Every structure is written in C-alpha cells, then in structure tokens.
Amino acid sequence: MYQRLRPPGRLGFEPPDWTSADREELRTTLANEFGDAVLRDYGWAAPLFEDRAPRFKQTQELAQLDHWRGYYRMASHGTHANPKGISWNI
C-alpha cells in the first residue's frame, strides 16, 4: 500500500510558512531589482561579469583561486555523481 515517505513533522521540523506563490513573487522581485542573471547559477556574481551569470571556473579565475581547480574537482568526486566517485574516495 502507498505511504507518504515524509509526513509533515516526521523529521521534527515545522513545515515552511511560505507557499509556491510567495516563492515566485520573491523570484520576480529579485529579477526586477538585480536582473534575470541573478536567477541562474552564480547569478549573484553577475555584476562582476557584465551582468551575465558566470561559470564557476570564471569566478575561480577572478578570485585568483584557479590554481586549486584540480584539488577542488578531486575532492568533489565522492559528492557529485561520476564514475570516479564509485571507485575512488579522497
């Protein structure tokens, strides 16, 4: 028989006091104030990239931390799904 996997309150948290409509209203407000780029990944950094949402690699380069890219990727194998994550763990 079908059962709900996570009935309200089962994890000990109160359900959120916002609705989907509240969330969409906030997204619209943010887009109006900061531009559509803020709604994409790394959109918070858009003002540093001519109001275009950058890639993670671009934020690393701007912060002059791109020399850590290999270590960052290596540490991510166990977290992000890929074939190396199955056979290799940091």
Number of C-alpha atoms within 10 A of each C-alpha: 2 4 6 6 7 8 8 11 9 9 9 7 8 9 9 6 6 8 9 8 9 11 11 11 12 12 15 15 12 15 14 11 10 16 16 17 19 21 15 12 13 16 20 16 19 20 15 13 13 9 16 18 22 20 12 12 12 16 18 14 12 11 9 10 12 15 10 10 13 10 9 11 11 14 14 16 18 17 9 11 10 11 10 13 16 10 9 10 12 8
